[in-house]
Amino acid sequence: MARATWKGTVLAESDSTVVVEGNHYFPPDSINADAFEDASKTTHCPWKGDARYYDVVVDGQRNAAAAWYYPEPKAAAAEIKDHVAFWKGVEVAD
């Protein structure tokens, strides 16, 4: 089972993540929604499409744009639609 944590708080946990380019993408129903706030950041990947970001907020501490997802991925990345991946100090262990 893969688990994403930051500052000792579990952000997501699932035994059905999708690994793409070394990143675990967690299903949307596996995230701790209380720890996420929409961020204004977006990026573009040529083969996955446009990513949107979340800030991760734990005990009043904000990790800006530390999680991302693809709400409308290109066909080649359809399996990660709305799945959430992490970076910027978020620890992911499986």
C-alpha positions as CSV (number, residue, x, y, z in Angstrom):
1,M,0.0,0.0,0.0
2,A,1.3,3.4,-0.9
3,R,1.1,6.3,1.5
4,A,1.8,10.0,1.1
5,T,2.7,12.0,4.2
6,W,3.8,15.5,5.1
7,K,4.5,16.8,8.6
8,G,3.4,13.5,10.0
9,T,-0.1,13.7,8.4
10,V,-1.3,11.1,6.0
11,L,-2.4,12.9,2.8
12,A,-3.3,9.8,0.8
13,E,-3.2,6.1,1.1
14,S,-4.1,3.4,-1.5
15,D,-3.2,0.0,-2.8
16,S,-4.3,1.0,-6.3
17,T,-2.0,3.9,-7.2
18,V,-0.9,4.3,-10.8
19,V,2.9,4.9,-11.2
20,V,3.8,7.2,-14.1
21,E,7.4,8.5,-14.5
22,G,8.3,7.4,-11.0
23,N,5.3,9.2,-9.3
24,H,2.5,7.5,-7.5
25,Y,-0.8,8.9,-8.6
26,F,-3.4,8.3,-5.9
27,P,-7.1,7.8,-6.7
28,P,-9.2,10.8,-5.8
29,D,-11.2,8.8,-3.2
30,S,-8.0,8.0,-1.3
31,I,-6.9,11.5,-0.4
32,N,-7.5,13.3,2.9
33,A,-9.5,16.2,1.4
34,D,-9.1,18.3,4.6
35,A,-5.4,18.8,3.8
36,F,-5.9,20.2,0.3
37,E,-6.7,23.6,-1.1
38,D,-7.0,24.6,-4.7
39,A,-3.9,26.4,-6.0
40,S,-3.7,28.8,-9.0
41,K,-0.7,27.0,-10.5
42,T,-1.1,25.0,-13.7
43,T,1.5,23.3,-16.0
44,H,1.4,21.6,-19.3
45,C,2.9,18.2,-20.2
46,P,3.1,17.3,-23.9
47,W,1.8,13.8,-23.5
48,K,-0.4,14.0,-20.3
49,G,-2.0,17.4,-20.8
50,D,-2.7,20.3,-18.4
51,A,-2.1,19.8,-14.7
52,R,-3.8,21.6,-11.9
53,Y,-2.3,21.9,-8.4
54,Y,-3.3,21.8,-4.8
55,D,-1.6,23.4,-1.8
56,V,-1.1,21.0,1.1
57,V,-2.1,22.5,4.4
58,V,-1.3,20.7,7.7
59,D,-1.6,22.3,11.2
60,G,-1.6,25.8,9.6
61,Q,1.6,25.1,7.5
62,R,1.2,25.4,3.8
63,N,3.2,23.5,1.2
64,A,2.3,25.5,-1.9
65,A,1.5,23.5,-5.1
66,A,2.8,20.3,-3.5
67,A,0.2,18.1,-5.2
68,W,-1.0,17.9,-8.8
69,Y,-3.6,16.2,-10.9
70,Y,-4.9,16.0,-14.5
71,P,-8.7,16.8,-14.7
72,E,-8.8,16.2,-18.4
73,P,-5.7,14.2,-19.4
74,K,-4.8,13.3,-23.0
75,A,-5.8,9.8,-24.1
76,A,-2.3,8.4,-23.4
77,A,-2.7,9.3,-19.7
78,A,-6.4,8.6,-19.3
79,E,-5.7,6.2,-16.4
80,I,-4.5,9.0,-14.1
81,K,-7.6,11.3,-14.6
82,D,-8.2,13.1,-11.3
83,H,-5.5,11.0,-9.5
84,V,-3.2,13.0,-7.3
85,A,0.6,13.0,-7.2
86,F,3.0,14.7,-4.9
87,W,6.4,16.5,-4.6
88,K,8.1,19.3,-2.6
89,G,8.9,17.3,0.5
90,V,5.8,15.1,0.6
91,E,7.1,11.6,1.4
92,V,5.6,8.7,-0.6
93,A,6.4,5.2,0.5
94,D,5.0,1.9,-0.7
